[in-house]
Amino acid sequence: MKNAKRTITDLALFGADPLFVAPRSTSSLVAPDFDRFLSYSRVFYDAHQYTNNGPVVQMLEQRLADFHQTRFCITFCSGFWALVLTIRALALPGRKELLMPSLTYRRMADVAAWAGLTPRFCDVDADTLAISAHTARSHINDDTALILGVHPIVNCCDVTALEQLSQDTGIPLFLDAVESVYETFDGRKVGSFGVAECFSLHASKLLNGFEGGYITTNDAALAQRLLAMRGFGFYTPDNVVELGMNAKLNEVHAAMALAGLDNLEQQVADNRQRYRIYQRELQGIVGARLVAFDETEGCGFKNILIELLDAWPLPRELTIRLLNAEHVLARAYYSPPLHMKTSGYPTLTGQLPVTEYLAERYLLLPCGNFVDEQDIVEVCRLMRFLSEQAEAIQEMSIV
């Protein structure tokens, strides 16, 4: 049973019971139909091949290539290693810098380090929250090996302009699209832009494969090289020609992803409905702006991102503490940005004022399969209560 908040002494941060008994998270966590998962699992079980590019992995790769309208899909044990190996394959030889935004996934710079490159951070566009040709161009130099474009958590970066920048400079463009499985840009499926794009099959993502990742590309030579790199560097048995590792996706995870792919349209419809409820319930809350999906394009509607405007009366960190205490697992959006973190490897950066400004303003609210309509109503009611009682809350939090 939910514990209503009528006075500030009802807030969990000040000792009361939380709003929710079970936490409401920002992860999707959609479990596909179990019988369908078992039916796909039966394929590899009957074939007696549980890994090493078995029948279910091959089926998944073909389905995903068709879905993204690309020639090739190569699966991996995780999105992280899909990124690392593709960066190694695409980086211009003799160059050492990977150009990437700072306002992105908290371990993205690690990917560059594992690939043997130094991350050079650039600013983002204030409207899209993403790297753009304008923010990237001034950071390109004779040591730039690769441009890593990252689609933000809502909508897409301007890939047309980034592709033109890549063409103008001769530096390859690789796109991290882990939050953009269902999205389109200019009516075209995400997955076919740049030289390649990377996606995640982590359980928290739109397409749940327990764990895993994949690369889509129209480049046959790159696809062949990645196949070798994920499988110890073998092109053929006993013929090692690449620096490789064991980064293969197993058949069980592929079966889970296929079952999820079968259910993707329903999942998107459910996400759209949750988004509509947030649109309705957040209206009129002073200082809280829901970041809108671009509905002229394909949208997965998975992530619920809000901006705390200047009119929002509480510090963001206090807001998050208050929400978390109620088991509303709100999270700061990519904060702190990567250039403001310490790391065990060198990084390069300049002045990134837009990134630093934006990194203090956004947070993610609960979404996904374990959040229902009444949960969303209660979360938004709590946000409204925090806004209306902000002065008393701040006084109480100081005591």
N, C-alpha and C positions, 0 to 999 in steps of 0.2 A: 504494500500500500504506500502511496506517495505521501510525503509529509509536507503539507501546505506551509507556505511562508507568509505569515501575516504581520509579524514584527521582526525587527532585526535580531532579536534574541532567538528567533526560530531558525536562524542560519547555522548551518553545520560548522562553519569556521569558528563560531562563537560557542560551540558545545552542544548544539541541538542534533537531532537525528537527521541524516541526509535525505534529500528529496527522493532519491532512488536507492533501493537496497542493492540491486545489481547495477554496476557501472554501465553507462551509455557511452560508447566509444566513437571515435572518428574513423574506424575501420569498417570496410564493407562486410567481410566475413559471411559471404553467401555460400551455403552448402547446396550443391545441385542435387537432383533426384538420385537417391542412393541406388535404386535398381538400374538406372541408366549408367551410373558409374561402374556397377558390377558387370553390366553387359559389355562395356568397353574393356574392363579388366579381363574378362573371359577370353578376349582375342589373344592377348599376349600369353595368358596362362596356357591356353590350348596350343599355342605355337612354341611353348617352352623357351621363350626369349623375353627376359625381364629387363634388359638394358641393352646398350650398344646399338642404338638406331633400330629398334625393333618395330613391329608392325603398327603399334599404336602411336609411337612417336612420328612415324612417317605419315600416318593418317592425320595427326594433329598438324604437322607442318604443311600439308597440302590444304587442309581446311583454313588455316590462318593465312596462307598465301592468297587463297581465293577471297577470303574476307577482306583483306587489306588491298586487294587488287594489285598484287606484286608477283613477280616471277618466282621469287625464292623466299623461304622462311627457314631459318636454322634455329633450333631450340637449344637451350642451355640449362644447366642445373640451377642457375639463379640469374636474375637480371644484372646483378653486380658483375659477375664474370662475363656475361654477354657484353657489357660495356667495356670491360678491361681488354678483352681479346679483340674486339672490333676496333678500339682505339689503337691498339698495337698494329693491327693490320692496315689501318688507314693513314696513320701519321706519316707525314712526309719525311723521308730518310734524312738524317743529319740535322734535324731540327728538334728542339727540346721543349717548346711551350704548347700547352693545350689551352686555348682561349675558351672561357666559360663564364657564365654569370655567377655572381656571389650569392644571390638570393635564390637558393635552390636546396636540394636534399642535403642533409647535414653531413653525409659521408661522401659526397660527390668528389671532393678534392682527393680523397683516398684512392678513388678510381684512377685518377691521373698518376698518382704516385706509383700504384701497382703497375701501371702501363709504362713506367720509366720516364714520365714527362713531368714538367713543372707546371702547375696550374697558374694561369694568369687570369685574374678576375676582372670582369667588366661590369658596368652598371646595367640597369634594366630600364625599360620604358615604363613611365609612371602609370599609363593607362592599362597596359596588358600585363604588367608585373613580370615581363619576360625580356630576355636578350633580344636586341633588334640589330639591324644592319647599322643603324646610327650609333648605338652604344658600343658596338663591337669594333667598328672600323678604326678608331683611333688607337686601339690596342694591338693592331696587327703590325708585325715587323718581320724582319728577315729570319727570325727564329720560330715563327708560328708554324707549328706542325699540323694543326687541325682546329677547326671551329666546332665546338660542342654546343649546339642549340638545344635548349631545354624548354619543352612546352610547360607552361605553368599548370597549377592544379585545377584551374577553371579556364576553359577555352584554350587557344593556341597562340604560339608566337607567329610573327609574320614571316612564314617560311619562304614566300616568294622573294622578298627583299633579301633574306639571308642567302638564298640560292644565287641571286644576282651578285651579292658580295663574294661568294665563293667563286663564281665564274670570273669576276673582275680580278681577283687576287691569285687564282690558281690554288687556293687552299681548300681541301675537301671539307664538306659540311656533313656532320653526323648528328642525328637528332635523338635526344632522350625523350621518349614518348610514353613513359611508364604510366602516366595518368590519363592517357589519351587514346585508349583502345578503340572507342566508339566514335571519336570525333572526326569531323571533316574540316577541311580548309579550302575555301573557294569551291565547295561542292565535291572536293576530291578526298578520298579516304586518307587519313593519316596513316603512314606506313610506307608511302611511295615517294616521300620527299628526301632531298639530299642524296648522298650516296647510300645511306642506310638509316634505319630507325630502330630503336630498342624499346622493348616492352617487358613488363613484369608479369609473372604468374603467381606472385606471392598471395597468400590467403587473404590479405587485406585489400587486394586490388579488385578491379571490376571483374576480371577473369581469374577465378581461383583454381590454381593447379597445385595446391598445398604450398609449393615453392617451385620456382623456375623462372625462366625468362626466354625471350626469343628476339631475333633480328630479322627484319624484313629488308629486302633489297632487290633491285633489278639488275645488279652487277653479278654476272655469272662467275667471274674470276674471284671476286670477294667471297661469294657463297662457297665456292670450292675450298678456298683457303680457310674459312671459318670452320668448315666441316673437319678439316684436318687439325686445326688448332684445338678444337674442343675434345678431340680424341687422341691425345698424346702426340700429336704431330704426324700421324700416319696418313699418307695418301692411299697407299695400298699396304697389305700385310708385309711387315719387315722393311718398309720403305719410309723412313722418317725424314721428312724434308722441312718441317716447321718446328719452331719452339712451341710445344703444345703442353696440354695438361688434361686431366680428366674433368671435363666440365659438361659431360653429357646429361641430358634429361632422362630420368628413368621412366619405365612404362606405366607405373602406378600413377605418377604425377601427370603424365600425358592423358591417362584415362580420366582423371579428375577434371583436367582442363577441357577435354572434349565434352564431358557432361555439362560443364559450365557454359561452354559455347552454345550448346543446344538450348540453354535456358537464358541466353543473353538478352533477347528482346523483352522477355518478361521482367528481367531484372532492371533493365533501363526504364520500362514503364513504371515499375514500383519506385525507382529513384525519382522519376519525374513527379510522381504524386507526392513524395516526401518534400521535394523542392517546392511544389506549389503550396504546401501547408506552411513551410517556412516563409514564403513570400507573403502569405496572408497574415500570419501571426506576428511577424516582425514589423509590420506597418505601424507607424506611429511611435515607435520606440526611439526617443531622441538620441541621436549620436551613433546609432547602429545601422549600417548599410549592408544589405545582402549583395554580394558580388553576383551579378546576373550572368547566366549562361547566354551565349549568342545563339538564339533559337532559329536563326536563319541557316545555321549549320547543324550537322549531326552532333548530338550531345549525349554523354552518358549520365549526366545529372548526379554523379556520385557524391562529390565533395561539396560541403556547405561551408562557404568562406564568407566571413563578415569583416567589414572595416569599421573600426572604432574611430569615428570622426572627432574633430575638436570638441564638439558639443557633448561627447560622452563624458560623464562626470567623474569616472573612476580611472585610476591608472590601469593599464592593461594587465600588468602582473598581478595586481590585487584582484582584478576581475577574474583572471584565470584561477587564482587561489580559491576564491569564493565558489566558482563553478565546480572546480575539482572536489572541493569538500562536500558538495552535494552529489557526488558521483556522476557529474556531468564532465566527461573527460575532454574538455576543450583544450586545444593546444595552440601555442603561438605559431604563426605561419613563418617557417624558415627563419627563425630568430634564435640566436644571433646569426647574421649572415656569415658566410664562410671566411671572408677576409678579416673578420673580427675574432676568429677563433684561433687558439694555439694549435700547432700541429708539429709532428715529429719529422717534417720534411719541408723543404723550401717552397714558398709561394711568392707570387708577384702580384702587386696591386697598386692602384693609384687612388685618386679621390673618387669615391662612389657615393655622392650625396643622396641620390634618389634611393638607392638601395638602403642606406642607413635610415632614411626617413620612413620608407615603407615598412621596414622590418619591425618598427615599433607600433604598427597600426592594425595588423590583421590577426584574426584567430579563426580556427576551425571549430565548428560545432558538430555534435553527434550526427551520424548518418548511417546508412546501410541497413542490412537485413534485420538487425536486432533493435531497430528503432521504429516504433509505430506512431500513428497519428497523435494519440494522447501524450506520448512522450514528448513529441515536438511542441505541442501546445504547452506542456509544463515547462519545458526548457525556455520557451519564449516568454512565458509568464514570469519565470524567474529573472530573465534579463530585464524585463520591464520593472520588476520589483527592485532590482539592484540600481537601476537608473533613478527611480523615484526616491529611494532611500539612501542615496549616495552620501549625502552630508553626514547623516547619522552613522553610516557604516564606517566612514573614514575616521570619525571621532572615536568609535568603538575600537577600531583596529589599532589606534595609537595608544590606547590605554593599556 
